[in-house]
Amino acid sequence: MSGNVREWVEDCYDDGYYKQFENQVAIDPLNKNQGQCRRSLRGGSWNFVDGLLTASFRYDDGSDRQTYAVGFRLVAFPASPD
């Protein structure tokens, strides 16, 4: 799905967070700041340059901004049998 739209994710955005993991496996920063934070956008959209069309690319943007290049993904789990 890379290159379709950037996706909102629950992670708090921190421009330098992943730099500390250059030589090791990164730890998921999900909600690392439990208070107010700017949420991350993940991936690149159809109008990005090639180098930014990766699932690992992170970006932040205002949640009140409207653009055709941002979306979200829904995940549904089947109901468990009773």
PyMOL Python script that loads the backbone (N, CA, C, O; Angstrom):
from pymol import cmd

cmd.read_pdbstr("""\
ATOM      1  N   MET A   1       0.807  -1.197   0.000  1.00  0.00           N
ATOM      2  CA  MET A   1       0.000   0.000   0.000  1.00  0.00           C
ATOM      3  C   MET A   1       0.854   1.267   0.000  1.00  0.00           C
ATOM      4  O   MET A   1       0.311   2.371  -0.002  1.00  0.00           O
ATOM      5  N   SER A   2       2.157   1.128   0.002  1.00  0.00           N
ATOM      6  CA  SER A   2       2.995   2.327  -0.004  1.00  0.00           C
ATOM      7  C   SER A   2       2.701   3.165  -1.231  1.00  0.00           C
ATOM      8  O   SER A   2       2.535   2.649  -2.336  1.00  0.00           O
ATOM      9  N   GLY A   3       2.641   4.459  -1.015  1.00  0.00           N
ATOM     10  CA  GLY A   3       2.413   5.367  -2.130  1.00  0.00           C
ATOM     11  C   GLY A   3       0.964   5.716  -2.356  1.00  0.00           C
ATOM     12  O   GLY A   3       0.662   6.536  -3.223  1.00  0.00           O
ATOM     13  N   ASN A   4       0.059   5.123  -1.606  1.00  0.00           N
ATOM     14  CA  ASN A   4      -1.351   5.447  -1.746  1.00  0.00           C
ATOM     15  C   ASN A   4      -1.620   6.772  -1.032  1.00  0.00           C
ATOM     16  O   ASN A   4      -1.805   7.794  -1.693  1.00  0.00           O
ATOM     17  N   VAL A   5      -1.646   6.777   0.282  1.00  0.00           N
ATOM     18  CA  VAL A   5      -1.756   8.000   1.085  1.00  0.00           C
ATOM     19  C   VAL A   5      -0.903   7.820   2.338  1.00  0.00           C
ATOM     20  O   VAL A   5      -0.602   6.697   2.741  1.00  0.00           O
ATOM     21  N   ARG A   6      -0.519   8.936   2.945  1.00  0.00           N
ATOM     22  CA  ARG A   6       0.107   8.863   4.264  1.00  0.00           C
ATOM     23  C   ARG A   6      -0.989   8.475   5.234  1.00  0.00           C
ATOM     24  O   ARG A   6      -2.146   8.850   5.047  1.00  0.00           O
ATOM     25  N   GLU A   7      -0.638   7.726   6.272  1.00  0.00           N
ATOM     26  CA  GLU A   7      -1.645   7.241   7.212  1.00  0.00           C
ATOM     27  C   GLU A   7      -1.405   7.803   8.601  1.00  0.00           C
ATOM     28  O   GLU A   7      -0.268   7.868   9.069  1.00  0.00           O
ATOM     29  N   TRP A   8      -2.489   8.210   9.257  1.00  0.00           N
ATOM     30  CA  TRP A   8      -2.394   8.616  10.652  1.00  0.00           C
ATOM     31  C   TRP A   8      -2.113   7.383  11.488  1.00  0.00           C
ATOM     32  O   TRP A   8      -2.731   6.338  11.286  1.00  0.00           O
ATOM     33  N   VAL A   9      -1.178   7.500  12.432  1.00  0.00           N
ATOM     34  CA  VAL A   9      -0.920   6.429  13.389  1.00  0.00           C
ATOM     35  C   VAL A   9      -0.975   7.018  14.796  1.00  0.00           C
ATOM     36  O   VAL A   9      -0.962   8.239  14.956  1.00  0.00           O
ATOM     37  N   GLU A  10      -1.034   6.180  15.797  1.00  0.00           N
ATOM     38  CA  GLU A  10      -1.222   6.642  17.167  1.00  0.00           C
ATOM     39  C   GLU A  10       0.067   7.147  17.816  1.00  0.00           C
ATOM     40  O   GLU A  10       0.020   7.794  18.862  1.00  0.00           O
ATOM     41  N   ASP A  11       1.211   6.859  17.208  1.00  0.00           N
ATOM     42  CA  ASP A  11       2.498   7.285  17.769  1.00  0.00           C
ATOM     43  C   ASP A  11       2.583   8.795  17.911  1.00  0.00           C
ATOM     44  O   ASP A  11       2.084   9.540  17.068  1.00  0.00           O
ATOM     45  N   CYS A  12       3.223   9.238  18.988  1.00  0.00           N
ATOM     46  CA  CYS A  12       3.568  10.654  19.123  1.00  0.00           C
ATOM     47  C   CYS A  12       4.769  10.919  18.221  1.00  0.00           C
ATOM     48  O   CYS A  12       5.696  10.110  18.170  1.00  0.00           O
ATOM     49  N   TYR A  13       4.760  12.026  17.522  1.00  0.00           N
ATOM     50  CA  TYR A  13       5.845  12.342  16.603  1.00  0.00           C
ATOM     51  C   TYR A  13       7.029  12.942  17.346  1.00  0.00           C
ATOM     52  O   TYR A  13       6.873  13.847  18.166  1.00  0.00           O
ATOM     53  N   ASP A  14       8.215  12.424  17.046  1.00  0.00           N
ATOM     54  CA  ASP A  14       9.467  12.951  17.582  1.00  0.00           C
ATOM     55  C   ASP A  14      10.493  12.830  16.468  1.00  0.00           C
ATOM     56  O   ASP A  14      10.910  11.724  16.125  1.00  0.00           O
ATOM     57  N   ASP A  15      10.898  13.946  15.908  1.00  0.00           N
ATOM     58  CA  ASP A  15      11.786  13.962  14.745  1.00  0.00           C
ATOM     59  C   ASP A  15      13.076  13.180  14.963  1.00  0.00           C
ATOM     60  O   ASP A  15      13.579  12.568  14.021  1.00  0.00           O
ATOM     61  N   GLY A  16      13.619  13.181  16.161  1.00  0.00           N
ATOM     62  CA  GLY A  16      14.895  12.519  16.405  1.00  0.00           C
ATOM     63  C   GLY A  16      14.806  11.166  17.066  1.00  0.00           C
ATOM     64  O   GLY A  16      15.841  10.574  17.373  1.00  0.00           O
ATOM     65  N   TYR A  17      13.613  10.649  17.300  1.00  0.00           N
ATOM     66  CA  TYR A  17      13.448   9.423  18.080  1.00  0.00           C
ATOM     67  C   TYR A  17      14.205   8.237  17.492  1.00  0.00           C
ATOM     68  O   TYR A  17      14.915   7.548  18.225  1.00  0.00           O
ATOM     69  N   TYR A  18      14.075   7.982  16.204  1.00  0.00           N
ATOM     70  CA  TYR A  18      14.676   6.787  15.611  1.00  0.00           C
ATOM     71  C   TYR A  18      16.178   6.908  15.397  1.00  0.00           C
ATOM     72  O   TYR A  18      16.834   5.904  15.117  1.00  0.00           O
ATOM     73  N   LYS A  19      16.736   8.095  15.519  1.00  0.00           N
ATOM     74  CA  LYS A  19      18.184   8.260  15.334  1.00  0.00           C
ATOM     75  C   LYS A  19      18.977   7.481  16.375  1.00  0.00           C
ATOM     76  O   LYS A  19      20.107   7.075  16.104  1.00  0.00           O
ATOM     77  N   GLN A  20      18.419   7.268  17.541  1.00  0.00           N
ATOM     78  CA  GLN A  20      19.121   6.524  18.580  1.00  0.00           C
ATOM     79  C   GLN A  20      19.205   5.029  18.284  1.00  0.00           C
ATOM     80  O   GLN A  20      19.916   4.305  18.979  1.00  0.00           O
ATOM     81  N   PHE A  21      18.490   4.558  17.265  1.00  0.00           N
ATOM     82  CA  PHE A  21      18.467   3.136  16.936  1.00  0.00           C
ATOM     83  C   PHE A  21      19.203   2.821  15.640  1.00  0.00           C
ATOM     84  O   PHE A  21      18.875   1.838  14.975  1.00  0.00           O
ATOM     85  N   GLU A  22      20.180   3.622  15.269  1.00  0.00           N
ATOM     86  CA  GLU A  22      20.893   3.392  14.008  1.00  0.00           C
ATOM     87  C   GLU A  22      21.572   2.030  13.967  1.00  0.00           C
ATOM     88  O   GLU A  22      21.680   1.432  12.896  1.00  0.00           O
ATOM     89  N   ASN A  23      22.034   1.524  15.112  1.00  0.00           N
ATOM     90  CA  ASN A  23      22.776   0.260  15.146  1.00  0.00           C
ATOM     91  C   ASN A  23      22.077  -0.819  15.958  1.00  0.00           C
ATOM     92  O   ASN A  23      22.714  -1.779  16.393  1.00  0.00           O
ATOM     93  N   GLN A  24      20.784  -0.672  16.164  1.00  0.00           N
ATOM     94  CA  GLN A  24      20.033  -1.669  16.913  1.00  0.00           C
ATOM     95  C   GLN A  24      18.569  -1.652  16.478  1.00  0.00           C
ATOM     96  O   GLN A  24      18.137  -0.761  15.746  1.00  0.00           O
ATOM     97  N   VAL A  25      17.829  -2.629  16.931  1.00  0.00           N
ATOM     98  CA  VAL A  25      16.415  -2.714  16.590  1.00  0.00           C
ATOM     99  C   VAL A  25      15.660  -1.595  17.306  1.00  0.00           C
ATOM    100  O   VAL A  25      15.840  -1.382  18.504  1.00  0.00           O
ATOM    101  N   ALA A  26      14.827  -0.893  16.570  1.00  0.00           N
ATOM    102  CA  ALA A  26      14.067   0.227  17.138  1.00  0.00           C
ATOM    103  C   ALA A  26      12.952  -0.271  18.046  1.00  0.00           C
ATOM    104  O   ALA A  26      12.374  -1.334  17.818  1.00  0.00           O
ATOM    105  N   ILE A  27      12.664   0.501  19.064  1.00  0.00           N
ATOM    106  CA  ILE A  27      11.554   0.226  19.975  1.00  0.00           C
ATOM    107  C   ILE A  27      10.384   1.090  19.537  1.00  0.00           C
ATOM    108  O   ILE A  27      10.543   2.289  19.307  1.00  0.00           O
ATOM    109  N   ASP A  28       9.220   0.490  19.422  1.00  0.00           N
ATOM    110  CA  ASP A  28       8.030   1.211  18.982  1.00  0.00           C
ATOM    111  C   ASP A  28       7.701   2.328  19.967  1.00  0.00           C
ATOM    112  O   ASP A  28       7.532   2.062  21.157  1.00  0.00           O
ATOM    113  N   PRO A  29       7.606   3.574  19.496  1.00  0.00           N
ATOM    114  CA  PRO A  29       7.369   4.701  20.402  1.00  0.00           C
ATOM    115  C   PRO A  29       5.901   4.963  20.718  1.00  0.00           C
ATOM    116  O   PRO A  29       5.564   6.055  21.173  1.00  0.00           O
ATOM    117  N   LEU A  30       5.034   4.007  20.493  1.00  0.00           N
ATOM    118  CA  LEU A  30       3.599   4.195  20.667  1.00  0.00           C
ATOM    119  C   LEU A  30       3.270   4.916  21.966  1.00  0.00           C
ATOM    120  O   LEU A  30       3.553   4.420  23.057  1.00  0.00           O
ATOM    121  N   ASN A  31       2.675   6.080  21.834  1.00  0.00           N
ATOM    122  CA  ASN A  31       2.225   6.872  22.986  1.00  0.00           C
ATOM    123  C   ASN A  31       3.303   7.109  24.038  1.00  0.00           C
ATOM    124  O   ASN A  31       3.014   7.122  25.235  1.00  0.00           O
ATOM    125  N   LYS A  32       4.532   7.295  23.601  1.00  0.00           N
ATOM    126  CA  LYS A  32       5.599   7.468  24.587  1.00  0.00           C
ATOM    127  C   LYS A  32       5.401   8.718  25.433  1.00  0.00           C
ATOM    128  O   LYS A  32       5.891   8.784  26.560  1.00  0.00           O
ATOM    129  N   ASN A  33       4.699   9.694  24.912  1.00  0.00           N
ATOM    130  CA  ASN A  33       4.310  10.872  25.690  1.00  0.00           C
ATOM    131  C   ASN A  33       2.805  10.788  25.888  1.00  0.00           C
ATOM    132  O   ASN A  33       2.044  11.078  24.965  1.00  0.00           O
ATOM    133  N   GLN A  34       2.379  10.407  27.040  1.00  0.00           N
ATOM    134  CA  GLN A  34       0.956  10.168  27.253  1.00  0.00           C
ATOM    135  C   GLN A  34       0.105  11.433  27.226  1.00  0.00           C
ATOM    136  O   GLN A  34      -1.116  11.350  27.098  1.00  0.00           O
ATOM    137  N   GLY A  35       0.730  12.600  27.345  1.00  0.00           N
ATOM    138  CA  GLY A  35      -0.034  13.844  27.330  1.00  0.00           C
ATOM    139  C   GLY A  35      -0.301  14.316  25.912  1.00  0.00           C
ATOM    140  O   GLY A  35      -0.442  13.511  24.991  1.00  0.00           O
ATOM    141  N   GLN A  36      -0.368  15.610  25.750  1.00  0.00           N
ATOM    142  CA  GLN A  36      -0.596  16.190  24.431  1.00  0.00           C
ATOM    143  C   GLN A  36       0.627  15.959  23.550  1.00  0.00           C
ATOM    144  O   GLN A  36       1.759  16.122  24.006  1.00  0.00           O
ATOM    145  N   CYS A  37       0.413  15.592  22.325  1.00  0.00           N
ATOM    146  CA  CYS A  37       1.514  15.436  21.381  1.00  0.00           C
ATOM    147  C   CYS A  37       0.959  15.530  19.967  1.00  0.00           C
ATOM    148  O   CYS A  37      -0.245  15.407  19.743  1.00  0.00           O
ATOM    149  N   ARG A  38       1.850  15.748  19.035  1.00  0.00           N
ATOM    150  CA  ARG A  38       1.453  15.725  17.628  1.00  0.00           C
ATOM    151  C   ARG A  38       1.546  14.284  17.154  1.00  0.00           C
ATOM    152  O   ARG A  38       2.578  13.638  17.331  1.00  0.00           O
ATOM    153  N   ARG A  39       0.497  13.785  16.566  1.00  0.00           N
ATOM    154  CA  ARG A  39       0.480  12.404  16.089  1.00  0.00           C
ATOM    155  C   ARG A  39       1.265  12.275  14.791  1.00  0.00           C
ATOM    156  O   ARG A  39       1.430  13.239  14.044  1.00  0.00           O
ATOM    157  N   SER A  40       1.741  11.066  14.545  1.00  0.00           N
ATOM    158  CA  SER A  40       2.569  10.795  13.373  1.00  0.00           C
ATOM    159  C   SER A  40       1.734  10.425  12.161  1.00  0.00           C
ATOM    160  O   SER A  40       0.656   9.840  12.268  1.00  0.00           O
ATOM    161  N   LEU A  41       2.263  10.782  11.020  1.00  0.00           N
ATOM    162  CA  LEU A  41       1.786  10.268   9.742  1.00  0.00           C
ATOM    163  C   LEU A  41       2.847   9.293   9.266  1.00  0.00           C
ATOM    164  O   LEU A  41       4.041   9.572   9.381  1.00  0.00           O
ATOM    165  N   ARG A  42       2.430   8.162   8.735  1.00  0.00           N
ATOM    166  CA  ARG A  42       3.374   7.138   8.312  1.00  0.00           C
ATOM    167  C   ARG A  42       3.275   6.928   6.815  1.00  0.00           C
ATOM    168  O   ARG A  42       2.194   6.991   6.229  1.00  0.00           O
ATOM    169  N   GLY A  43       4.427   6.675   6.206  1.00  0.00           N
ATOM    170  CA  GLY A  43       4.474   6.363   4.784  1.00  0.00           C
ATOM    171  C   GLY A  43       4.448   7.600   3.920  1.00  0.00           C
ATOM    172  O   GLY A  43       4.469   8.726   4.418  1.00  0.00           O
ATOM    173  N   GLY A  44       4.403   7.381   2.636  1.00  0.00           N
ATOM    174  CA  GLY A  44       4.344   8.477   1.679  1.00  0.00           C
ATOM    175  C   GLY A  44       3.081   8.382   0.853  1.00  0.00           C
ATOM    176  O   GLY A  44       2.453   7.326   0.779  1.00  0.00           O
ATOM    177  N   SER A  45       2.717   9.465   0.245  1.00  0.00           N
ATOM    178  CA  SER A  45       1.514   9.458  -0.588  1.00  0.00           C
ATOM    179  C   SER A  45       1.907   9.444  -2.060  1.00  0.00           C
ATOM    180  O   SER A  45       3.088   9.509  -2.400  1.00  0.00           O
ATOM    181  N   TRP A  46       0.932   9.360  -2.899  1.00  0.00           N
ATOM    182  CA  TRP A  46       1.153   9.245  -4.339  1.00  0.00           C
ATOM    183  C   TRP A  46       1.893  10.442  -4.917  1.00  0.00           C
ATOM    184  O   TRP A  46       2.470  10.329  -5.998  1.00  0.00           O
ATOM    185  N   ASN A  47       1.899  11.579  -4.239  1.00  0.00           N
ATOM    186  CA  ASN A  47       2.562  12.756  -4.791  1.00  0.00           C
ATOM    187  C   ASN A  47       3.906  13.048  -4.123  1.00  0.00           C
ATOM    188  O   ASN A  47       4.425  14.156  -4.258  1.00  0.00           O
ATOM    189  N   PHE A  48       4.483  12.076  -3.402  1.00  0.00           N
ATOM    190  CA  PHE A  48       5.792  12.232  -2.767  1.00  0.00           C
ATOM    191  C   PHE A  48       6.899  11.781  -3.713  1.00  0.00           C
ATOM    192  O   PHE A  48       6.652  11.049  -4.671  1.00  0.00           O
ATOM    193  N   VAL A  49       8.112  12.224  -3.435  1.00  0.00           N
ATOM    194  CA  VAL A  49       9.270  11.750  -4.203  1.00  0.00           C
ATOM    195  C   VAL A  49       9.572  10.311  -3.799  1.00  0.00           C
ATOM    196  O   VAL A  49       9.204   9.883  -2.705  1.00  0.00           O
ATOM    197  N   ASP A  50      10.236   9.566  -4.673  1.00  0.00           N
ATOM    198  CA  ASP A  50      10.480   8.139  -4.467  1.00  0.00           C
ATOM    199  C   ASP A  50      11.113   7.800  -3.122  1.00  0.00           C
ATOM    200  O   ASP A  50      10.727   6.812  -2.497  1.00  0.00           O
ATOM    201  N   GLY A  51      12.074   8.593  -2.662  1.00  0.00           N
ATOM    202  CA  GLY A  51      12.787   8.282  -1.435  1.00  0.00           C
ATOM    203  C   GLY A  51      11.932   8.311  -0.184  1.00  0.00           C
ATOM    204  O   GLY A  51      12.344   7.793   0.854  1.00  0.00           O
ATOM    205  N   LEU A  52      10.762   8.898  -0.257  1.00  0.00           N
ATOM    206  CA  LEU A  52       9.874   8.989   0.907  1.00  0.00           C
ATOM    207  C   LEU A  52       8.720   7.994   0.850  1.00  0.00           C
ATOM    208  O   LEU A  52       7.846   8.015   1.717  1.00  0.00           O
ATOM    209  N   LEU A  53       8.705   7.139  -0.141  1.00  0.00           N
ATOM    210  CA  LEU A  53       7.620   6.162  -0.282  1.00  0.00           C
ATOM    211  C   LEU A  53       7.964   4.869   0.448  1.00  0.00           C
ATOM    212  O   LEU A  53       8.050   3.807  -0.169  1.00  0.00           O
ATOM    213  N   THR A  54       8.158   4.956   1.743  1.00  0.00           N
ATOM    214  CA  THR A  54       8.453   3.782   2.558  1.00  0.00           C
ATOM    215  C   THR A  54       7.537   3.784   3.774  1.00  0.00           C
ATOM    216  O   THR A  54       7.112   4.840   4.243  1.00  0.00           O
ATOM    217  N   ALA A  55       7.239   2.596   4.277  1.00  0.00           N
ATOM    218  CA  ALA A  55       6.389   2.492   5.467  1.00  0.00           C
ATOM    219  C   ALA A  55       7.085   3.048   6.701  1.00  0.00           C
ATOM    220  O   ALA A  55       6.421   3.393   7.678  1.00  0.00           O
ATOM    221  N   SER A  56       8.410   3.141   6.674  1.00  0.00           N
ATOM    222  CA  SER A  56       9.141   3.640   7.840  1.00  0.00           C
ATOM    223  C   SER A  56       9.214   5.162   7.902  1.00  0.00           C
ATOM    224  O   SER A  56       9.611   5.710   8.931  1.00  0.00           O
ATOM    225  N   PHE A  57       8.842   5.856   6.834  1.00  0.00           N
ATOM    226  CA  PHE A  57       8.899   7.313   6.831  1.00  0.00           C
ATOM    227  C   PHE A  57       7.844   7.872   7.780  1.00  0.00           C
ATOM    228  O   PHE A  57       6.673   7.504   7.697  1.00  0.00           O
ATOM    229  N   ARG A  58       8.260   8.766   8.685  1.00  0.00           N
ATOM    230  CA  ARG A  58       7.346   9.398   9.639  1.00  0.00           C
ATOM    231  C   ARG A  58       7.332  10.903   9.426  1.00  0.00           C
ATOM    232  O   ARG A  58       8.334  11.493   9.021  1.00  0.00           O
ATOM    233  N   TYR A  59       6.215  11.503   9.695  1.00  0.00           N
ATOM    234  CA  TYR A  59       6.016  12.926   9.463  1.00  0.00           C
ATOM    235  C   TYR A  59       4.949  13.387  10.437  1.00  0.00           C
ATOM    236  O   TYR A  59       4.152  12.578  10.911  1.00  0.00           O
ATOM    237  N   ASP A  60       4.923  14.672  10.740  1.00  0.00           N
ATOM    238  CA  ASP A  60       3.816  15.174  11.551  1.00  0.00           C
ATOM    239  C   ASP A  60       3.119  16.289  10.795  1.00  0.00           C
ATOM    240  O   ASP A  60       3.716  16.956   9.950  1.00  0.00           O
ATOM    241  N   ASP A  61       1.879  16.477  11.104  1.00  0.00           N
ATOM    242  CA  ASP A  61       1.088  17.513  10.455  1.00  0.00           C
ATOM    243  C   ASP A  61      -0.074  17.837  11.384  1.00  0.00           C
ATOM    244  O   ASP A  61      -0.445  17.024  12.231  1.00  0.00           O
ATOM    245  N   GLY A  62      -0.626  18.985  11.230  1.00  0.00           N
ATOM    246  CA  GLY A  62      -1.759  19.355  12.067  1.00  0.00           C
ATOM    247  C   GLY A  62      -2.978  18.500  11.767  1.00  0.00           C
ATOM    248  O   GLY A  62      -3.298  18.260  10.603  1.00  0.00           O
ATOM    249  N   SER A  63      -3.654  18.044  12.796  1.00  0.00           N
ATOM    250  CA  SER A  63      -4.822  17.187  12.595  1.00  0.00           C
ATOM    251  C   SER A  63      -6.004  17.948  12.010  1.00  0.00           C
ATOM    252  O   SER A  63      -6.974  17.338  11.561  1.00  0.00           O
ATOM    253  N   ASP A  64      -5.928  19.270  12.013  1.00  0.00           N
ATOM    254  CA  ASP A  64      -7.015  20.064  11.449  1.00  0.00           C
ATOM    255  C   ASP A  64      -6.795  20.400   9.972  1.00  0.00           C
ATOM    256  O   ASP A  64      -7.637  21.048   9.351  1.00  0.00           O
ATOM    257  N   ARG A  65      -5.687  19.969   9.421  1.00  0.00           N
ATOM    258  CA  ARG A  65      -5.368  20.256   8.020  1.00  0.00           C
ATOM    259  C   ARG A  65      -6.054  19.240   7.114  1.00  0.00           C
ATOM    260  O   ARG A  65      -6.019  18.040   7.386  1.00  0.00           O
ATOM    261  N   GLN A  66      -6.667  19.709   6.051  1.00  0.00           N
ATOM    262  CA  GLN A  66      -7.322  18.822   5.094  1.00  0.00           C
ATOM    263  C   GLN A  66      -6.454  18.696   3.851  1.00  0.00           C
ATOM    264  O   GLN A  66      -5.992  19.695   3.300  1.00  0.00           O
ATOM    265  N   THR A  67      -6.240  17.471   3.420  1.00  0.00           N
ATOM    266  CA  THR A  67      -5.446  17.214   2.225  1.00  0.00           C
ATOM    267  C   THR A  67      -5.869  15.888   1.613  1.00  0.00           C
ATOM    268  O   THR A  67      -6.352  15.000   2.315  1.00  0.00           O
ATOM    269  N   TYR A  68      -5.692  15.758   0.338  1.00  0.00           N
ATOM    270  CA  TYR A  68      -6.034  14.525  -0.377  1.00  0.00           C
ATOM    271  C   TYR A  68      -4.948  13.466  -0.234  1.00  0.00           C
ATOM    272  O   TYR A  68      -5.118  12.348  -0.719  1.00  0.00           O
ATOM    273  N   ALA A  69      -3.834  13.794   0.424  1.00  0.00           N
ATOM    274  CA  ALA A  69      -2.704  12.877   0.517  1.00  0.00           C
ATOM    275  C   ALA A  69      -2.629  12.152   1.858  1.00  0.00           C
ATOM    276  O   ALA A  69      -1.655  11.446   2.115  1.00  0.00           O
ATOM    277  N   VAL A  70      -3.638  12.311   2.720  1.00  0.00           N
ATOM    278  CA  VAL A  70      -3.637  11.676   4.039  1.00  0.00           C
ATOM    279  C   VAL A  70      -4.916  10.873   4.209  1.00  0.00           C
ATOM    280  O   VAL A  70      -6.000  11.319   3.832  1.00  0.00           O
ATOM    281  N   GLY A  71      -4.779   9.697   4.773  1.00  0.00           N
ATOM    282  CA  GLY A  71      -5.935   8.848   5.032  1.00  0.00           C
ATOM    283  C   GLY A  71      -5.724   8.049   6.299  1.00  0.00           C
ATOM    284  O   GLY A  71      -4.881   8.402   7.124  1.00  0.00           O
ATOM    285  N   PHE A  72      -6.466   6.993   6.461  1.00  0.00           N
ATOM    286  CA  PHE A  72      -6.287   6.102   7.596  1.00  0.00           C
ATOM    287  C   PHE A  72      -6.722   4.719   7.173  1.00  0.00           C
ATOM    288  O   PHE A  72      -7.454   4.561   6.196  1.00  0.00           O
ATOM    289  N   ARG A  73      -6.274   3.720   7.904  1.00  0.00           N
ATOM    290  CA  ARG A  73      -6.579   2.330   7.591  1.00  0.00           C
ATOM    291  C   ARG A  73      -7.414   1.749   8.725  1.00  0.00           C
ATOM    292  O   ARG A  73      -7.103   1.947   9.899  1.00  0.00           O
ATOM    293  N   LEU A  74      -8.443   1.053   8.379  1.00  0.00           N
ATOM    294  CA  LEU A  74      -9.282   0.382   9.374  1.00  0.00           C
ATOM    295  C   LEU A  74      -8.911  -1.086   9.429  1.00  0.00           C
ATOM    296  O   LEU A  74      -8.643  -1.709   8.402  1.00  0.00           O
ATOM    297  N   VAL A  75      -8.898  -1.625  10.615  1.00  0.00           N
ATOM    298  CA  VAL A  75      -8.616  -3.039  10.804  1.00  0.00           C
ATOM    299  C   VAL A  75      -9.806  -3.651  11.514  1.00  0.00           C
ATOM    300  O   VAL A  75     -10.259  -3.134  12.535  1.00  0.00           O
ATOM    301  N   ALA A  76     -10.307  -4.736  10.983  1.00  0.00           N
ATOM    302  CA  ALA A  76     -11.442  -5.421  11.599  1.00  0.00           C
ATOM    303  C   ALA A  76     -11.041  -6.852  11.931  1.00  0.00           C
ATOM    304  O   ALA A  76     -10.400  -7.528  11.126  1.00  0.00           O
ATOM    305  N   PHE A  77     -11.412  -7.296  13.085  1.00  0.00           N
ATOM    306  CA  PHE A  77     -11.158  -8.667  13.490  1.00  0.00           C
ATOM    307  C   PHE A  77     -12.481  -9.420  13.464  1.00  0.00           C
ATOM    308  O   PHE A  77     -13.502  -8.883  13.894  1.00  0.00           O
ATOM    309  N   PRO A  78     -12.483 -10.647  12.970  1.00  0.00           N
ATOM    310  CA  PRO A  78     -13.737 -11.403  12.956  1.00  0.00           C
ATOM    311  C   PRO A  78     -14.211 -11.661  14.386  1.00  0.00           C
ATOM    312  O   PRO A  78     -13.408 -11.804  15.308  1.00  0.00           O
ATOM    313  N   ALA A  79     -15.505 -11.715  14.541  1.00  0.00           N
ATOM    314  CA  ALA A  79     -16.079 -11.991  15.862  1.00  0.00           C
ATOM    315  C   ALA A  79     -15.651 -13.379  16.310  1.00  0.00           C
ATOM    316  O   ALA A  79     -15.665 -14.323  15.519  1.00  0.00           O
ATOM    317  N   SER A  80     -15.274 -13.505  17.564  1.00  0.00           N
ATOM    318  CA  SER A  80     -14.868 -14.815  18.064  1.00  0.00           C
ATOM    319  C   SER A  80     -16.111 -15.654  18.348  1.00  0.00           C
ATOM    320  O   SER A  80     -17.099 -15.145  18.877  1.00  0.00           O
ATOM    321  N   PRO A  81     -16.062 -16.925  17.999  1.00  0.00           N
ATOM    322  CA  PRO A  81     -17.234 -17.785  18.246  1.00  0.00           C
ATOM    323  C   PRO A  81     -17.449 -17.973  19.745  1.00  0.00           C
ATOM    324  O   PRO A  81     -16.496 -18.143  20.506  1.00  0.00           O
ATOM    325  N   ASP A  82     -18.701 -17.941  20.150  1.00  0.00           N
ATOM    326  CA  ASP A  82     -19.026 -18.113  21.583  1.00  0.00           C
ATOM    327  C   ASP A  82     -19.240 -19.555  21.931  1.00  0.00           C
ATOM    328  O   ASP A  82     -19.521 -19.876  23.086  1.00  0.00           O
TER     329      ASP A  82
END
""", "prot")
cmd.dss("prot")
cmd.show_as("cartoon", "prot")
cmd.util.cbc("prot")
cmd.orient("prot")
